[in-house]
Amino acid sequence: MKLFQQKTEIIQFDNVDTFLKEFTFESSDYIIASRSIYNAYFKEHNLPCKITFHSDYGKGEPTDTMLDAMLKDVRKANPARIIAIGGGSVMDYAKLFVFDGDDCAEDMFLQKCEYKKTRQLITIPTTCGSGSEVSRISICELTSLHTKLGLAIDELYPDQAILIPQLLSKLPFFYFVTSAIDALIHASESFLSPKSNPYTELFSKEAIHLLIHGFQNIQQHGENERFNHLETFLRASNYAGIAFGNTGTGSVHALSYPLSGVYHVTHGEANYQFFLAILKLYEKADPNCQIKQLKNLLSNCLKCKEEEVFNSLENLLSSLLPRKPLKEYGMKEDEIKKFSESVIQSQQRLLTNSPIVMTKEFIQGIYQQLF
């Protein structure tokens, strides 16, 4: 039984200036970046490579239509190396740029093609949530299916991940919190996965500990306290990425995908809506499954009794970002059944990563409860 792998080399620099002194950009490089981050930290250095911004191809998170337009331009440039500077969306795009051939995005995500990697990939995260800089997973909305799908293959592993805590300093508080909560969900779902093992738990447990402690500091001292913990949050997100890169994520992600796919809710925010409700469902359905161990871990982090864990966690997270009913995002009541069917049909890769069997009735009940 395969337990663990980590193929991405991880490098850290204290700040952008130090990185630029030690890293050499080549004319054959192709950068895809978040425009605001690139302009703030890299533009003045007049890098010699081709530079493009994901926002030039559309707004929001990755869709196959946007990705196809990007792939066309990448193939025309034929670079030797792809450098992704941004959040999870930017890195999810970039992972598909490494392949030879002319396959469309939909065929790639439906696994209707061969994957021949011909380019190096370097990832530089600018959020503290996705963990995509070290994972073998890319997520994209398939517009014909009105939901997101994931592709998880070893060829998607970046060759290098470069961590620069300074890049988190311009992240608005809302996006900082939603990305950090997403990292907590990644670590928790990895811990709960049937594929979880002592190696992955080294990373998922430490990520949960670091994130809870960081949230408590922000709760106590205010949102500007995050600037004192940027390196900690970035490392926690990275640990969570290593963990779920080996185990996968689970039902929280599965149920969030129709919401974010149809109503374009950001990934971390969409996951947050389902997180606690699904943890409570696991306990109700099987109190002796892996949720028991997660509650013990969280009780130690939150310094509360195990029976108080869910309330304590909800109070902590809602003090940073209140959750909203699904209908406030535009979801309609008649979509509860439709979304449930979509999850059953298209998200089995994620549902099987849950500690219980997720039935259609369970899924529909969660949507109804949160509507």
MARRO-189910 format. One record per atom (N, C-alpha, C): x, y, z; atom name. Coordinates in steps of 0.05 Angstrom, whole numbers. Last residue first. Example, Ala and Ser with C-alpha at 12.3 -4.5 7.8 and 13.67 -1.06 7.14 Angstrom:
     xx     yy     zz atome
    257    -45    142     N
    273    -21    143    CA
    258      1    157     C
    264   -114    156     N
    246    -90    156    CA
    264    -66    156     C
This chain:
     xx     yy     zz atome
   -593    516     70     N
   -606    533     50    CA
   -617    559     63     C
   -573    479    104     N
   -558    504    101    CA
   -571    524     82     C
   -610    437    101     N
   -603    449    127    CA
   -591    476    124     C
   -607    423     47     N
   -632    433     59    CA
   -627    448     85     C
   -555    404     43     N
   -563    428     27    CA
   -589    440     39     C
   -559    361     79     N
   -540    382     84    CA
   -549    407     69     C
   -597    328     52     N
   -603    339     79    CA
   -585    362     86     C
   -570    314      7     N
   -594    331      4    CA
   -601    343     31     C
   -532    281     31     N
   -524    304     16    CA
   -547    324     14     C
   -563    239     54     N
   -545    256     70    CA
   -539    282     57     C
   -587    220      7     N
   -603    231     28    CA
   -587    248     47     C
   -544    199    -22     N
   -558    222    -33    CA
   -576    236    -11     C
   -491    184     26     N
   -515    177      9    CA
   -527    203     -2     C
   -428    170     39     N
   -445    194     35    CA
   -467    187     15     C
   -403    130     87     N
   -415    129     60    CA
   -434    152     58     C
   -350    164    123     N
   -375    149    122    CA
   -384    147     93     C
   -304    192    115     N
   -302    170    134    CA
   -328    154    136     C
   -290    204     44     N
   -303    211     69    CA
   -302    187     88     C
   -274    193     -6     N
   -253    201     13    CA
   -264    209     40     C
   -317    186    -38     N
   -304    162    -27    CA
   -282    168     -8     C
   -326    239    -54     N
   -344    226    -34    CA
   -332    201    -22     C
   -286    248    -93     N
   -285    262    -67    CA
   -302    248    -46     C
   -301    216   -135     N
   -273    216   -127    CA
   -269    228    -99     C
   -354    229   -143     N
   -348    204   -129    CA
   -319    203   -119     C
   -378    273   -168     N
   -358    277   -147    CA
   -352    252   -131     C
   -420    265   -205     N
   -394    275   -215    CA
   -372    277   -194     C
   -467    243   -181     N
   -458    235   -208    CA
   -429    242   -214     C
   -472    268   -131     N
   -471    238   -133    CA
   -459    230   -160     C
   -474    322   -148     N
   -452    312   -131    CA
   -449    282   -133     C
   -521    322   -177     N
   -496    329   -190    CA
   -472    319   -174     C
   -559    311   -138     N
   -555    292   -159    CA
   -528    297   -174     C
   -553    358   -108     N
   -548    332    -95    CA
   -543    311   -117     C
   -570    397   -144     N
   -542    397   -135    CA
   -535    370   -123     C
   -625    381   -149     N
   -607    382   -172    CA
   -578    381   -164     C
   -644    389    -97     N
   -644    362   -109    CA
   -625    361   -133     C
   -635    444    -93     N
   -625    426    -73    CA
   -623    398    -84     C
   -660    476   -129     N
   -634    466   -137    CA
   -622    447   -116     C
   -706    495   -108     N
   -709    472   -126    CA
   -682    462   -136     C
   -687    539    -80     N
   -695    515    -65    CA
   -697    491    -83     C
   -628    570   -107     N
   -657    567   -106    CA
   -664    540    -93     C
   -575    614    -92     N
   -584    587    -95    CA
   -615    585    -91     C
   -555    663    -80     N
   -572    661   -104    CA
   -583    633   -108     C
   -530    669    -33     N
   -513    668    -56    CA
   -528    666    -82     C
   -571    663      2     N
   -560    690     -1    CA
   -540    691    -23     C
   -581    609      4     N
   -599    625    -12    CA
   -588    654    -16     C
   -545    590     42     N
   -539    586     14    CA
   -556    603     -4     C
   -531    637     96     N
   -548    616     83    CA
   -542    614     53     C
   -462    647    115     N
   -488    657    104    CA
   -505    634     95     C
   -417    658    171     N
   -427    643    148    CA
   -454    654    139     C
   -371    710    189     N
   -397    697    192    CA
   -404    681    167     C
   -306    708    206     N
   -322    710    181    CA
   -348    696    186     C
   -287    711    258     N
   -270    721    236    CA
   -287    726    211     C
   -326    688    287     N
   -316    714    297    CA
   -298    727    276     C
   -332    640    262     N
   -352    660    256    CA
   -344    688    267     C
   -289    611    284     N
   -289    618    256    CA
   -309    640    249     C
   -304    608    339     N
   -278    619    331    CA
   -280    629    302     C
   -354    584    338     N
   -352    610    350    CA
   -326    624    341     C
   -340    534    314     N
   -359    552    301    CA
   -357    581    312     C
   -308    513    355     N
   -296    519    328    CA
   -314    538    313     C
   -345    509    396     N
   -322    526    400    CA
   -309    533    373     C
   -382    472    374     N
   -391    499    381    CA
   -367    518    384     C
   -348    428    367     N
   -361    440    344    CA
   -371    468    350     C
   -330    417    421     N
   -312    423    399    CA
   -326    438    376     C
   -354    399    465     N
   -357    428    459    CA
   -342    436    434     C
   -340    348    474     N
   -368    353    468    CA
   -373    382    460     C
   -286    355    490     N
   -293    344    464    CA
   -322    349    456     C
   -273    419    520     N
   -281    391    522    CA
   -289    381    494     C
   -217    459    497     N
   -244    456    506    CA
   -250    426    508     C
   -173    479    467     N
   -173    479    497    CA
   -202    478    508     C
   -165    476    414     N
   -184    496    423    CA
   -185    499    454     C
   -129    433    412     N
   -122    459    400    CA
   -139    481    411     C
   -158    393    438     N
   -132    401    449    CA
   -123    428    438     C
   -202    389    405     N
   -206    397    433    CA
   -180    406    446     C
   -179    371    357     N
   -189    399    359    CA
   -193    408    387     C
   -165    318    372     N
   -145    337    364    CA
   -154    366    366     C
   -217    299    383     N
   -197    298    404    CA
   -174    318    397     C
   -240    304    333     N
   -251    319    355    CA
   -231    320    378     C
   -210    266    304     N
   -208    295    297    CA
   -219    312    320     C
   -226    219    328     N
   -198    227    331    CA
   -195    257    324     C
   -279    219    311     N
   -273    218    340    CA
   -245    227    345     C
   -277    216    257     N
   -285    241    268    CA
   -279    242    298     C
   -268    164    242     N
   -244    181    246    CA
   -252    208    257     C
   -323    134    279     N
   -306    137    256    CA
   -283    156    262     C
   -359    134    320     N
   -334    120    324    CA
   -316    120    300     C
   -407    157    304     N
   -390    172    324    CA
   -363    159    329     C
   -436    162    248     N
   -418    142    259    CA
   -399    155    278     C
   -474    202    241     N
   -477    177    226    CA
   -459    155    238     C
   -456    243    274     N
   -483    232    278    CA
   -486    205    265     C
   -406    254    254     N
   -409    244    281    CA
   -436    231    286     C
   -419    270    201     N
   -401    247    206    CA
   -405    236    234     C
   -449    317    213     N
   -462    294    201    CA
   -445    268    205     C
   -409    350    233     N
   -431    341    251    CA
   -446    317    240     C
   -380    358    186     N
   -367    345    209    CA
   -388    334    229     C
   -419    385    156     N
   -411    358    148    CA
   -396    343    171     C
   -423    433    183     N
   -447    416    180    CA
   -440    387    173     C
   -372    454    178     N
   -381    445    204    CA
   -406    427    202     C
   -369    462    119     N
   -349    449    135    CA
   -361    437    161     C
   -400    492     84     N
   -407    464     89    CA
   -391    450    111     C
   -379    543     80     N
   -408    540     85    CA
   -415    512     93     C
   -326    534     65     N
   -332    542     93    CA
   -361    538     99     C
   -328    527     10     N
   -322    504     27    CA
   -330    510     56     C
   -338    580     -6     N
   -358    559    -11    CA
   -353    535      7     C
   -291    606     10     N
   -317    614     22    CA
   -338    592     18     C
   -253    580    -23     N
   -252    578      6    CA
   -278    585     20     C
   -273    594    -76     N
   -269    567    -67    CA
   -270    564    -37     C
   -326    642    -85     N
   -298    635    -83    CA
   -294    609    -69     C
   -381    628   -126     N
   -372    634    -99    CA
   -343    626    -97     C
   -410    621   -173     N
   -383    634   -174    CA
   -375    644   -146     C
   -455    593   -180     N
   -458    620   -169    CA
   -431    634   -165     C
   -439    544   -202     N
   -462    558   -213    CA
   -462    587   -205     C
   -391    530   -174     N
   -392    528   -203    CA
   -415    544   -215     C
   -403    536   -121     N
   -383    554   -132    CA
   -384    553   -163     C
   -443    496   -118     N
   -448    524   -109    CA
   -428    543   -122     C
   -418    449   -136     N
   -440    460   -151    CA
   -446    489   -143     C
   -375    446    -95     N
   -370    451   -123    CA
   -394    460   -139     C
   -389    433    -43     N
   -384    461    -49    CA
   -383    466    -79     C
   -391    378    -40     N
   -416    393    -39    CA
   -413    422    -46     C
   -336    366    -45     N
   -355    355    -64    CA
   -381    371    -64     C
   -312    390     -1     N
   -306    399    -28    CA
   -327    390    -48     C
   -335    358     39     N
   -338    387     40    CA
   -333    399     12     C
   -320    305     26     N
   -347    314     21    CA
   -351    344     22     C
   -250    313     13     N
   -273    297     16    CA
   -299    311     10     C
   -183    306    -16     N
   -202    319      1    CA
   -228    303      0     C
   -123    265    -15     N
   -146    277    -27    CA
   -163    291     -7     C
    -75    246      5     N
    -99    232     12    CA
   -124    241     -3     C
    -33    276    -16     N
    -30    247    -15    CA
    -56    233     -9     C
    -51    327    -14     N
    -39    318    -40    CA
    -35    288    -40     C
    -63    334     38     N
    -85    327     20    CA
    -75    319     -7     C
     -8    344     57     N
    -26    323     68    CA
    -47    315     48     C
     10    387     27     N
     25    362     27    CA
      7    339     36     C
    -28    425     43     N
    -26    416     15    CA
    -11    390     12     C
    -16    430     97     N
    -42    419     89    CA
    -42    410     60     C
     34    454     92     N
     32    428    104    CA
      5    415     97     C
     18    503     67     N
     36    484     53    CA
     34    456     65     C
    -12    525    108     N
    -25    519     83    CA
     -9    499     67     C
     29    531    145     N
      7    514    152    CA
     -8    506    126     C
     62    569    119     N
     72    542    124    CA
     49    522    130     C
     27    613    120     N
     37    602     94    CA
     47    574     98     C
     21    621    175     N
     -2    614    158    CA
      6    602    132     C
     75    633    189     N
     61    611    201    CA
     37    602    184     C
     84    680    160     N
    100    656    154    CA
     87    631    165     C
     47    715    184     N
     45    708    155    CA
     60    682    149     C
     39    737    234     N
     39    707    231    CA
     38    698    202     C
     33    790    237     N
     54    779    253    CA
     57    749    250     C
    -11    800    206     N
     15    807    195    CA
     38    797    211     C
    -55    788    238     N
    -46    768    219    CA
    -19    774    207     C
    -68    831    268     N
    -51    812    281    CA
    -40    791    260     C
   -108    859    243     N
    -80    866    236    CA
    -60    847    249     C
   -155    839    267     N
   -147    829    240    CA
   -119    836    233     C
   -145    825    338     N
   -155    840    315    CA
   -143    831    289     C
   -132    794    382     N
   -118    819    378    CA
   -127    836    354     C
   -165    748    384     N
   -158    762    409    CA
   -148    791    404     C
   -168    730    332     N
   -193    735    347    CA
   -187    753    372     C
   -114    723    321     N
   -129    744    307    CA
   -154    751    322     C
   -104    680    356     N
    -89    705    359    CA
   -103    728    345     C
   -138    641    334     N
   -142    651    362    CA
   -127    677    367     C
   -114    632    284     N
   -141    644    286    CA
   -146    655    314     C
    -66    608    302     N
    -65    634    287    CA
    -92    648    288     C
    -86    561    324     N
    -71    580    341    CA
    -70    608    328     C
   -108    538    278     N
   -125    544    301    CA
   -111    565    319     C
    -60    532    248     N
    -82    549    238    CA
   -100    557    261     C
    -28    497    277     N
    -18    523    270    CA
    -41    542    262     C
    -62    451    280     N
    -52    464    304    CA
    -43    493    298     C
    -68    437    226     N
    -91    444    242    CA
    -82    460    267     C
    -14    425    213     N
    -28    447    199    CA
    -52    456    216     C
     -5    381    245     N
     10    406    251    CA
     -3    430    237     C
    -41    344    222     N
    -43    352    250    CA
    -29    379    256     C
    -21    340    170     N
    -48    350    174    CA
    -51    359    203     C
     32    320    177     N
     27    346    165    CA
      0    357    171     C
     25    271    203     N
     45    290    212    CA
     40    318    202     C
    -12    246    170     N
    -22    259    194    CA
     -1    276    207     C
     19    223    130     N
      2    247    123    CA
     -7    261    148     C
     42    182    162     N
     58    202    148    CA
     42    227    141     C
      0    151    183     N
     17    165    201    CA
     35    187    188     C
    -56    167    139     N
    -37    148    151    CA
    -18    164    168     C
   -116    169    100     N
    -98    181    120    CA
    -81    160    133     C
   -152    146     68     N
   -124    143     59    CA
   -105    156     79     C
   -201    160     89     N
   -192    132     92    CA
   -163    127     84     C
   -194    226    118     N
   -195    209     95    CA
   -188    180    102     C
   -186    261    160     N
   -210    244    160    CA
   -211    223    138     C
   -141    289    144     N
   -140    273    169    CA
   -163    253    170     C
   -162    315     99     N
   -140    296     96    CA
   -139    277    120     C
   -198    348    124     N
   -208    327    106    CA
   -187    306    100     C
   -163    381    153     N
   -183    365    167    CA
   -193    342    149     C
   -133    406    113     N
   -120    390    133    CA
   -139    371    147     C
   -174    432     85     N
   -157    413     71    CA
   -144    394     92     C
   -194    466    126     N
   -211    445    114    CA
   -195    424    100     C
   -150    499    133     N
   -160    483    155    CA
   -177    460    145     C
   -150    523     82     N
   -127    506     90    CA
   -135    488    114     C
   -197    552     86     N
   -195    530     66    CA
   -172    512     73     C
   -182    589    124     N
   -202    569    131    CA
   -202    545    111     C
   -146    617     91     N
   -136    603    114    CA
   -156    582    124     C
   -182    638     53     N
   -161    620     44    CA
   -150    604     68     C
   -214    670     85     N
   -226    648     70    CA
   -205    628     60     C
   -175    706    107     N
   -190    688    124    CA
   -202    665    108     C
   -156    732     60     N
   -137    719     79    CA
   -152    698     95     C
   -202    754     40     N
   -189    733     25    CA
   -169    718     42     C
   -213    791     82     N
   -233    772     74    CA
   -220    748     60     C
   -165    824     83     N
   -172    806    105    CA
   -192    784     98     C
   -125    823     23     N
   -146    834     40    CA
   -156    814     61     C
    -56    816     19     N
    -81    801     16    CA
   -103    813     34     C
     -7    836     25     N
    -26    853     11    CA
    -53    839      7     C
     23    796     49     N
     18    821     64    CA
     -2    839     51     C
     38    751     23     N
     12    750     36    CA
      4    777     47     C
     90    759      7     N
     70    761    -13    CA
     41    760     -2     C
    123    748     51     N
    116    776     45    CA
     93    779     25     C
    134    692     48     N
    113    702     66    CA
    104    731     60     C
    145    654     -2     N
    154    681      5    CA
    132    693     22     C
    164    592    -28     N
    148    605     -7    CA
    160    632      0     C
    160    557    -85     N
    176    578    -72    CA
    158    593    -54     C
    166    492   -109     N
    148    511    -96    CA
    165    531    -80     C
    182    457   -168     N
    191    473   -145    CA
    167    489   -135     C
    150    425   -200     N
    178    417   -196    CA
    189    432   -172     C
     83    405   -183     N
    102    425   -191    CA
    131    415   -185     C
     47    350   -207     N
     64    359   -186    CA
     82    381   -196     C
     21    329   -251     N
     14    356   -243    CA
     31    367   -219     C
     34    277   -257     N
     46    296   -276    CA
     40    325   -268     C
      1    248   -223     N
     28    255   -214    CA
     42    276   -232     C
    -65    273   -219     N
    -46    256   -231    CA
    -18    266   -223     C
   -128    292   -216     N
   -107    285   -197    CA
    -88    265   -209     C
   -174    341   -229     N
   -156    322   -242    CA
   -133    317   -223     C
   -242    356   -212     N
   -213    355   -206    CA
   -199    335   -222     C
   -294    400   -232     N
   -282    373   -231    CA
   -252    376   -224     C
   -353    437   -217     N
   -324    435   -219    CA
   -316    405   -219     C
   -410    448   -261     N
   -397    441   -235    CA
   -367    440   -239     C
   -436    449   -310     N
   -444    467   -289    CA
   -434    459   -261     C
   -422    421   -354     N
   -433    405   -332    CA
   -443    422   -309     C
   -401    458   -388     N
   -423    441   -399    CA
   -436    425   -377     C
   -360    480   -359     N
   -384    496   -363    CA
   -407    479   -374     C
   -324    457   -308     N
   -332    449   -335    CA
   -359    461   -341     C
   -277    489   -270     N
   -306    487   -276    CA
   -310    479   -305     C
   -223    453   -241     N
   -233    471   -262    CA
   -263    467   -264     C
   -163    439   -206     N
   -192    441   -206    CA
   -201    460   -227     C
   -110    392   -197     N
   -120    417   -210    CA
   -150    416   -211     C
    -60    361   -158     N
    -89    365   -164    CA
    -93    392   -177     C
    -16    349   -130     N
    -19    336   -157    CA
    -47    340   -167     C
     15    404    -93     N
     -4    381    -97    CA
     -4    372   -126     C
     42    449    -79     N
     56    424    -75    CA
     38    400    -81     C
     10    492    -89     N
     38    494    -97    CA
     53    468    -94     C
    -39    486    -67     N
    -36    476    -94    CA
     -7    477   -103     C
    -54    507    -20     N
    -35    485    -19    CA
    -29    473    -46     C
    -93    548    -12     N
    -98    526    -31    CA
    -79    502    -28     C
    -80    586     30     N
   -102    568     31    CA
   -101    544     13     C
    -56    637     31     N
    -48    617     51    CA
    -71    596     53     C
    -28    665    -30     N
    -49    662    -10    CA
    -41    641      9     C
     11    662    -67     N
      6    688    -56    CA
    -18    689    -37     C
     61    614    -85     N
     34    620    -75    CA
     33    648    -63     C
     92    597   -140     N
     97    616   -119    CA
     70    625   -108     C
    118    541   -175     N
     95    554   -163    CA
    103    573   -140     C
    142    519   -236     N
    150    531   -211    CA
    126    546   -200     C
    150    466   -280     N
    131    483   -267    CA
    142    493   -240     C
    177    449   -345     N
    179    451   -316    CA
    158    470   -305     C
    146    411   -397     N
    155    436   -386    CA
    158    435   -356     C
    123    365   -414     N
    147    374   -429    CA
    159    400   -418     C
     85    309   -401     N
     96    333   -390    CA
    122    340   -404     C
     32    283   -429     N
     61    283   -433    CA
     72    309   -424     C
    -22    247   -422     N
    -10    270   -409    CA
     21    267   -411     C
    -76    234   -468     N
    -51    227   -456    CA
    -38    251   -444     C
   -147    240   -454     N
   -123    245   -469    CA
    -99    234   -455     C
   -192    243   -423     N
   -195    231   -449    CA
   -170    235   -467     C
   -204    263   -371     N
   -184    242   -375    CA
   -188    227   -402     C
   -233    306   -362     N
   -249    281   -365    CA
   -230    257   -371     C
   -194    344   -364     N
   -206    338   -338    CA
   -224    313   -339     C
   -180    342   -419     N
   -160    337   -398    CA
   -173    329   -372     C
   -227    355   -444     N
   -216    328   -448    CA
   -195    321   -427     C
   -231    408   -427     N
   -252    389   -419    CA
   -241    361   -422     C
   -187    433   -451     N
   -188    431   -422    CA
   -208    409   -414     C
   -162    397   -510     N
   -177    418   -496    CA
   -179    412   -466     C
    -96    382   -535     N
   -121    374   -522    CA
   -135    397   -509     C
    -49    384   -563     N
    -69    405   -568    CA
    -96    398   -556     C
     19    375   -536     N
     -6    367   -549    CA
    -25    390   -552     C
     49    374   -470     N
     51    375   -499    CA
     24    367   -511     C
     38    408   -408     N
     34    386   -426    CA
     38    393   -455     C
     37    450   -373     N
     62    435   -375    CA
     61    413   -397     C
    -10    475   -364     N
      8    487   -385    CA
     33    470   -390     C
    -36    456   -321     N
    -44    445   -347    CA
    -26    455   -370     C
    -16    487   -280     N
    -10    458   -280    CA
    -17    445   -307     C
    -38    537   -286     N
    -10    533   -295    CA
     -4    503   -297     C
    -90    534   -264     N
    -86    538   -292    CA
    -59    528   -301     C
    -75    526   -210     N
    -91    506   -224    CA
    -89    509   -254     C
    -49    575   -199     N
    -33    550   -200    CA
    -48    527   -213     C
    -92    610   -202     N
    -69    613   -220    CA
    -53    588   -222     C
   -124    589   -161     N
   -134    590   -188    CA
   -111    592   -208     C
    -94    596   -114     N
   -100    569   -124    CA
   -109    569   -153     C
    -54    655   -129     N
    -69    637   -111    CA
    -75    611   -125     C
     12    668   -156     N
    -16    674   -150    CA
    -28    655   -130     C
     51    653   -206     N
     52    671   -183    CA
     24    680   -176     C
     83    603   -240     N
     57    612   -231    CA
     60    628   -205     C
    120    591   -295     N
    123    602   -268    CA
     96    614   -260     C
    145    542   -337     N
    121    556   -329    CA
    125    566   -300     C
    194    536   -388     N
    187    534   -359    CA
    163    552   -354     C
    198    540   -441     N
    211    517   -429    CA
    203    513   -400     C
    141    557   -484     N
    162    562   -465    CA
    175    537   -454     C
    107    569   -532     N
    124    545   -529    CA
    147    550   -509     C
     71    607   -551     N
     96    616   -540    CA
    116    593   -537     C
     28    573   -566     N
     40    591   -586    CA
     68    600   -577     C
     15    551   -518     N
     26    533   -539    CA
     39    550   -561     C
     -5    596   -491     N
     19    582   -481    CA
     32    565   -503     C
    -50    607   -522     N
    -28    626   -521    CA
     -3    613   -511     C
    -82    561   -513     N
    -75    570   -540    CA
    -51    588   -540     C
    -88    562   -458     N
    -72    541   -470    CA
    -64    548   -499     C
   -124    606   -452     N
    -97    607   -442    CA
    -78    587   -455     C
   -170    584   -476     N
   -158    609   -487    CA
   -129    612   -478     C
   -179    541   -441     N
   -173    536   -469    CA
   -160    560   -483     C
   -190    568   -393     N
   -166    552   -395    CA
   -159    546   -424     C
   -240    591   -404     N
   -217    608   -399    CA
   -191    593   -403     C
   -269    543   -410     N
   -268    563   -432    CA
   -244    582   -428     C
   -265    518   -361     N
   -252    506   -384    CA
   -250    525   -408     C
   -248    564   -309     N
   -268    550   -325    CA
   -253    538   -349     C
   -224    583   -244     N
   -219    571   -271    CA
   -244    558   -283     C
   -259    641   -215     N
   -242    617   -214    CA
   -242    603   -241     C
   -260    710   -238     N
   -268    688   -222    CA
   -249    664   -224     C
   -261    733   -307     N
   -261    737   -279    CA
   -268    711   -264     C
   -214    727   -362     N
   -240    725   -350    CA
   -238    729   -320     C
   -165    736   -382     N
   -180    715   -395    CA
   -208    711   -383     C
   -138    771   -350     N
   -142    778   -378    CA
   -160    759   -393     C
   -130    746   -303     N
   -154    763   -305    CA
   -159    773   -333     C
    -81    721   -307     N
   -105    705   -310    CA
   -130    722   -313     C
    -32    751   -348     N
    -48    753   -323    CA
    -74    737   -327     C
     35    739   -370     N
      7    741   -375    CA
     -8    740   -348     C
     98    748   -398     N
     82    751   -375    CA
     53    754   -383     C
    160    723   -419     N
    133    728   -426    CA
    115    728   -401     C
    219    753   -387     N
    203    731   -398    CA
    175    741   -406     C
    253    788   -360     N
    257    784   -389    CA
    237    764   -402     C
    226    838   -316     N
    234    810   -321    CA
    234    804   -351     C
    227    890   -290     N
    229    885   -319    CA
    239    858   -326     C
    220    907   -239     N
    245    893   -245    CA
    248    885   -274     C
    170    927   -232     N
    192    946   -234    CA
    219    933   -241     C
    138    881   -225     N
    137    896   -249    CA
    161    914   -253     C
    138    855   -174     N
    156    846   -195    CA
    158    864   -219     C
    102    876   -135     N
    128    865   -127    CA
    148    859   -150     C
     56    899   -157     N
     66    908   -131    CA
     95    900   -126     C
     45    870   -203     N
     51    899   -205    CA
     64    909   -179     C
     35    819   -181     N
     58    823   -200    CA
     65    853   -201     C
    -10    829   -151     N
     15    820   -138    CA
     39    825   -156     C
    -47    844   -191     N
    -41    862   -169    CA
    -15    855   -155     C
    -48    798   -226     N
    -38    825   -235    CA
    -30    843   -212     C
    -23    736   -216     N
    -43    755   -206    CA
    -32    783   -212     C
      6    703   -274     N
      7    716   -248    CA
    -19    730   -241     C
     50    664   -309     N
     22    670   -306    CA
     19    680   -277     C
    108    668   -349     N
     96    674   -323    CA
     66    678   -326     C
    153    629   -379     N
    126    640   -384    CA
    113    643   -356     C
    221    632   -403     N
    201    628   -383    CA
    174    640   -390     C
    260    646   -438     N
    243    624   -447    CA
    222    617   -425     C
    290    683   -413     N
    273    693   -434    CA
    254    671   -444     C
    290    670   -342     N
    301    667   -369    CA
    281    677   -389     C
    309    690   -277     N
    288    688   -297    CA
    300    687   -324     C
    340    664   -222     N
    345    675   -249    CA
    321    669   -267     C
    345    681   -154     N
    330    666   -175    CA
    334    680   -202     C
    370    715   -119     N
    380    687   -121    CA
    367    671   -144     C
    345    764   -120     N
    375    763   -121    CA
    385    735   -127     C
    292    751   -114     N
    301    761   -140    CA
    331    761   -143     C
    292    736    -59     N
    285    717    -80    CA
    296    726   -107     C
    303    785    -35     N
    321    763    -32    CA
    317    742    -53     C
    256    813    -50     N
    283    822    -58    CA
    303    800    -56     C
    214    785    -25     N
    217    784    -54    CA
    245    793    -63     C
    235    749     35     N
    222    770     20    CA
    228    769     -9     C
    255    700     53     N
    242    718     72    CA
    225    740     58     C
    241    640     17     N
    256    665     19    CA
    240    684     38     C
    245    569      9     N
    233    593     22    CA
    252    616     22     C
    225    512    -28     N
    245    532    -23    CA
    232    556    -10     C
    215    445    -42     N
    204    469    -28    CA
    227    487    -20     C
    202    403    -96     N
    223    415    -80    CA
    211    441    -68     C
    153    353   -100     N
    159    381   -105    CA
    181    391    -85     C
    138    303    -86     N
    156    306   -108    CA
    166    334   -113     C
    124    262    -38     N
    125    291    -41    CA
    147    297    -62     C
     82    209    -15     N
    102    219    -33    CA
    101    249    -33     C
     57    151     20     N
     65    180     19    CA
     85    186     -3     C
     38     98     16     N
     30    115     38    CA
     35    144     33     C
     13     42    -19     N
     29     67    -21    CA
     19     87      0     C
     17    -24      0     N
      0      0      0    CA
     18     25      0     C
